[in-house]
């Protein structure tokens, strides 16, 4: 599940359904920010960056415009949910 940021990128939230631990995939993105995703059946290379404190409220506003109440997972988990911005990376030319 992702939320478009309005500039061709995607926002993803590591809510883990309000569990008290971050989901494993967030550790993977922190260690290896180059990843692949599939959007509407189309594979896409992306580079992930952790959204900083200044950008969190704007990111959550976008997420909740699409998924109302979604930030409740953060409040219920007792932790700061990791938010990532996924920037598409051009495919290498053959």
WOJO-V206908 format. One record per residue. N is the residue number from 0. RES is the residue in one letter. SS is DSSP state (2 for helix, 1 for strand, 0 for the rest). OMEGA is omega in whole degrees, 0 to 359 (none if undefined). NEAR is the number of other ideal C-beta (glycine too) atoms within 8 Angstrom. Layout:
N & RES & SS & OMEGA & NEAR
N & RES & SS & OMEGA & NEAR
//
This chain:
0 & X & 0 & 180 & 4
1 & X & 0 & 175 & 9
2 & X & 1 & 175 & 12
3 & X & 1 & 180 & 9
4 & X & 0 & 179 & 11
5 & X & 0 & 181 & 4
6 & X & 0 & 178 & 4
7 & X & 0 & 179 & 5
8 & X & 0 & 180 & 10
9 & X & 1 & 174 & 12
10 & X & 1 & 175 & 16
11 & X & 1 & 184 & 11
12 & X & 1 & 179 & 11
13 & X & 0 & 184 & 12
14 & X & 0 & 182 & 11
15 & X & 2 & 177 & 10
16 & X & 2 & 176 & 5
17 & X & 2 & 174 & 9
18 & X & 0 & 184 & 7
19 & X & 0 & 179 & 5
20 & X & 0 & 175 & 6
21 & X & 0 & 177 & 10
22 & X & 0 & 184 & 9
23 & X & 2 & 183 & 6
24 & X & 2 & 179 & 7
25 & X & 2 & 175 & 11
26 & X & 2 & 178 & 8
27 & X & 2 & 179 & 9
28 & X & 2 & 177 & 12
29 & X & 2 & 182 & 8
30 & X & 2 & 185 & 5
31 & X & 0 & 186 & 6
32 & X & 0 & 176 & 8
33 & X & 1 & 186 & 8
34 & X & 1 & 174 & 12
35 & X & 1 & 175 & 7
36 & X & 1 & 174 & 10
37 & X & 1 & 180 & 8
38 & X & 1 & 181 & 8
39 & X & 0 & 177 & 4
40 & X & 0 & 182 & 4
41 & X & 1 & 177 & 6
42 & X & 1 & 183 & 6
43 & X & 1 & 174 & 9
44 & X & 1 & 180 & 11
45 & X & 1 & 171 & 13
46 & X & 1 & 183 & 10
47 & X & 1 & 171 & 13
48 & X & 1 & 179 & 8
49 & X & 1 & 179 & 9
50 & X & 0 & 184 & 10
51 & X & 0 & 183 & 6
52 & X & 2 & 182 & 4
53 & X & 2 & 183 & 4
54 & X & 2 & 186 & 10
55 & X & 2 & 184 & 10
56 & X & 2 & 178 & 6
57 & X & 2 & 178 & 7
58 & X & 2 & 179 & 13
59 & X & 2 & 178 & 12
60 & X & 2 & 178 & 8
61 & X & 2 & 180 & 13
62 & X & 2 & 184 & 14
63 & X & 2 & 172 & 11
64 & X & 2 & 179 & 7
65 & X & 2 & 184 & 6
66 & X & 0 & 183 & 8
67 & X & 0 & 178 & 5
68 & X & 0 & 186 & 6
69 & X & 0 & 181 & 11
70 & X & 0 & 177 & 9
71 & X & 2 & 177 & 8
72 & X & 2 & 180 & 13
73 & X & 2 & 180 & 12
74 & X & 2 & 183 & 6
75 & X & 2 & 183 & 7
76 & X & 2 & 183 & 12
77 & X & 0 & 179 & 4
78 & X & 0 & 175 & 8
79 & X & 0 & 181 & 4
80 & X & 0 & 177 & 11
81 & X & 0 & 176 & 10
82 & X & 1 & 180 & 15
83 & X & 1 & 171 & 14
84 & X & 1 & 180 & 13
85 & X & 1 & 181 & 14
86 & X & 1 & 177 & 9
87 & X & 1 & 178 & 9
88 & X & 0 & 180 & 8
89 & X & 0 & 176 & 5
90 & X & 0 & 177 & 5
91 & X & 0 & 179 & 4
92 & X & 0 & 180 & 3
93 & X & 0 & none & 2
//
